[in-house]
Amino acid sequence: MTKPSMRTSLSGLPVHVAPSTVAAVVLTHRRPRLATTVVRSLVDREGFSPDRVVVVVNGLGGLEDPDLEERVRMIRLGRNLGPAGGFAAGIEAAFDDHSTLWAYLCEDDVGLISLPSPRVADLVRRAQLLETAGVKPVGAVVAFGRRFVGRGAHTVNHVPSEGSPHDLDPVDVASWGATLLARQVFDAGILPDPEWFFGLEDFDFYCRIREGGFEVLVDAVSARAVALEQTSFGRAGAQGSDRPTNEDEVWRQYYHARNTVELARRHGYPSWHLWHMAHTVRHLQSARGQEERRAIVRGLWDGVRGRLGEHPRYGRSVGEWPDANGGL
């Protein structure tokens, strides 16, 4: 079993060292400042050796620190493949090294969320302990997770109370956030599907991990720490001064409407489509203008037709504000 180790920082204080069996993957698109913060945290707080950090640049972006770019492993994709394609490339790169048993997948804005840190060494330890005692192998441990609640693809945030074995609790799906992914999932041929491009591509991935016979678990320690930030209001408060919020990016509505149809088709029941139509009507009623309504309707239509991949009209133009004051 991998045990967390310690080293001494320049200040003379002990810091955690990430297990040598773990590689970190940071996916970034148009967010050099935020991505740099995440990579520095992985090295300085989590104790990753820079050569164990893979940074996947999804088309545009990178790190704002050239020296740091020289120290980590940079993978620059020729175009934006979306989170699905980008993380797929990063996972493949992480597990190129056969000594790597876990990949720690990080979105470039996860540093805006108040996750406990350091956490990786302890998280690996707890996942291994649970796997030893569990019935199913551990496939992924997410930082905050969600459960389906019987209304189609609708989910609610799951925050376990204290008492779960090793503070890990089963969930159905999650956003990427900061996820510990087991090599067994990769060896089983389960990767994010680039066809989804953006929007619920993470839900599809975690559904397929569970369907492949693996556990998807939430780190209860992290989930409790960031519970308030997983509400719409909490996310806006945590992220709004550094990057456009979901409400600022109406193009997201296209992919959500489209990919919800595909999620029901691949992982749900016929009744999910009825629930999706009801939710779509509500979203149309609450939309903040014609642009958002057109995105929803076009997404629904493309979902019914089974059209996936990137839509040239819907994509990110601004990844982060130029400073920490909402671009002011």
N, C-alpha and C positions, 0 to 999 in steps of 0.2 A: 504493500500500500504506500502511495506517495505521501510523505510527511512534509509539512511546511517547514522551511528553513529560514534563517535570519542572516542578514549581513549588516554592516555598519555604514551609515551614511556619512557624508562629509562633516556633518555636525556632531558626529559621534553617537547618534541615537540609532538603536536597532530598527531595521525596516524588514518587512517580509520579502521573501524571494519567491516568485512564482515557480511552481514545480517545473522541472525540465521537460515534463511530458505534455506541457500545455504551450500552444502557440496562440498569439492574439491576432485577430483579423479586424481591421478598421476599414469600413467602407465609407467613402466620401464623394460628394458631388457638389461642387460650387461652394464648399465651406472650409477653406484653408485654415481660418483662425480657429474655428471650433474643432476641426480635426486635429490640429496641432495640440490643443489642450488635452484631448483624449489620449493621444499618443504619449505626451509627456507624463500624464497620470499613470499610464500603463507601465512606463519605465521607472518613474520616480516613486510612485505609491504602491503599485502592485508588484514591482520587482522583476518585471520582464527584462531579459537581456534584449537590447535593440534588435539583434539579429533573429529574435523569435517573434518579432512584430511584423506582420504583413499589412501594408497599406494599399488598398485597391482604390485607384482613382477612376471613378465612373465618368469617363469622358473629360470633363472640365474640373480643374481644381488641383489639389495636392496639399502640401503643408507649407506654411508661411516661413518655416525655418529650414533653409537649405542644408545646414549642418545635420539637422535631425533626419532629413530625407536621405542623406548619405549613410546614416547609421542603421536605418531600418530597411526592410525589403519593400521596394516600391513596385507596384504593378499598375501600369497605365493602360487602361482599355481605350481602344481607338474611338469609341463612342459610348454614350450613356446606355447601358444595358438594363437600367432600372435596378432596384434593390435585389430582385431575384437573380438576374444575370451577374450582378456584381458580387453578391455573396457566394454564388456558385463558384466563381473564379477564385475567390479568396479561400473558400473551404478546400478546393482542390490543391491550391498552393500550400496551405497549412499542412495537409496530410501527405504531401509529397515526401516529407520526412517520416519514415516508418516508426521512429521513436515517439512521434506525436500521438498521444492518446486522446487529447481533448483540444478543441478549438474554441477560443473565447471570442465570440462575434460581437462587435461593437458598432453601433451607428455613430456617425460623426458628431451628433448633437447630444449623445448620452451624458456628456459631462455637465449638461444643464440640469440633470435630474440628481436629486440628493441621495444617491446610492451610498451605502456604507463602503468605506474604503480604508484599508485594503480588504478584499473579499475573496479573491480567486483561490488562494491556497486553501483557505478554510472551506470554500465551496466544493473544491475537488475532494477534499477529505470527507466531507459529509455525503457527497454523491457516491463515493466508493463504499462507504459504510452501509448506505442504504441498498446499494446494488448487491452487496454480499448477502444481505438478509431478505431481499425482495424476490418476488416471483418473476417479474419482467425486468429485462435489462434497462438501465437508465439511458435514454436517448438524448434528452436535452433538459437542462435546468435553466429556466428563464428568470429574469429579475422581477417581472410583474406579469401575471397571467390572467386569463379570462376563461369563463365557462359559458357554454350555450345554455339558454334558459327556456327552450321550447317555443321560441317565437321566430322560427326561421334561423337566419344567420346571426340574429341578435345575440350579443354576449354581455356579460357583466363582469366587472373587475372582481377578482377573487383574492381576498386578503385573509389568509389563515390565521386563526388565533394561536396562541402558544400551545404547544403540546403535540404537534405533528412530529412523527419520527424523524430525527435529525433536521427538524425545521424544513422539511421538503414535503410538498403536498401536490397531488395530481391536479392538472388543469387540462382544458381542451386545446386552447390556442393562446397566442400571445403576439405582441409586436416584437421586433428584433431586440431593441433595447441593448442589453448586454447579456448574451446567452452563452452558456457552456454547452458545447455540442460534443457528443461522444463519437469517437472514431468508428464505432460499430455501425452508426447510421450511414456514414460515408461508405464503409465497406459493403453495406447492403444495397448500395446504388441509389440512395435517397439524397437528392440535391434539390435546392430551390429551382423551380421551373421558370426559365426565362420567358416563356410565353405570357406569363402573367404581367411582366414588366413592373408594374407598380399597383399597389392597392390590394390588400388581402393576400398578397403573395406569401406573406409570413404565415397567415392562417392556413393556407393550402399546405405549406411545408410542414407545419406541426401536425396537421391532420394526417398527412402521409407518414410521418414518423410514428404516430400512434397506430395507424393501420398496418405499419410494418412490424408491429409487435413490441414496440419500445414505449417506455414511460416518458411522458412530458410532465415535468414537475416545476413548481414555482418555489423559488427561494423565499421562504416565509419571512426571514429576517429583512430582506430587501423590500418585499412587498409591503410589509408593515411600515417601513421607513418612508416609502414614497406614495403611500395610499392616497393622500390628499392631492398629489401631483398627477394622479391618474384620472382625475375628473377634468372635464372640459375647462372649467374655470381655473383649476390648479395648473394644467398644462400651459394655458395662456400666461399665467403669472410667472411660471418658471422659465418660459422660452421666449415670451413676446419681446423682450428688450434686446434679444440677440439674433433672432431669426423670425421670418414670417410664420405666423401661426397657421393652423389648419384653416381657420376662418379667412385668412388673407389669401389663401391659395384655392380659389374656386375651381381650378382645373382638377383638383383631387376628386371632385364630385363625379366627374366622368368615369374615372377608374373604379370608384367605389360602387357606382350603380352597375357598371358593366361586370365587374368581377364578382359581385354578390350573386349574380345569375350563374356564373361559372362555379362558384363555391357550392351552390345548391345542387348543380348538375353533377358535380364530382363527389361531394361528401354529404349531401343532405337527402331530403325526402321531397316528394312532389309538393307537399304542403308548404315547403320553404318558399316556393315561387309565389304563392298567394301572400305570404307574409311580406315578401319583398315588394310586391306591388303596393301593399298597404303602406309600408314604410316610404316608398317612393312618392306616393301621393302626399304624405306628410312633409317630406323634404321639399317637394315642389311648392307647397303652401308656405313654407317658412323660408324659401330661397330669398336671397338678398338682391335679386335683380335678374334681368333676362339672360345675362351671360351664364349665370349659375343654373338657371332653368334649362337652357339649351344643353349645357354639359350633362345634366342629369338625364334628359330625354335621349340625347345621342348615346350616352353610355348604356342606358337600358336597351335601346334598339340594337346596338352592337353586341350586347350580351346575349340577347335572344338569337342573333345570327351566329353566335359563336366566334365573333371577331376578337382576337387577343393581340398581344404585342403592343408596341408603342403607337400612340396616335400623334401624328405630327402637330396637331393643334393644341395638344395638352401636355405641358411640361413645365419644369421649373425654370424661371428666368433669374430669380434672386434667391441665393441659398442662405445668406446671412447678412445682417446689417453691417455696414462698414465700421461701426463702433458698438459699444454696449449700451447705447441710449436710443435704440429703435431707429437708428439712421439719422438722428437729429444733429 
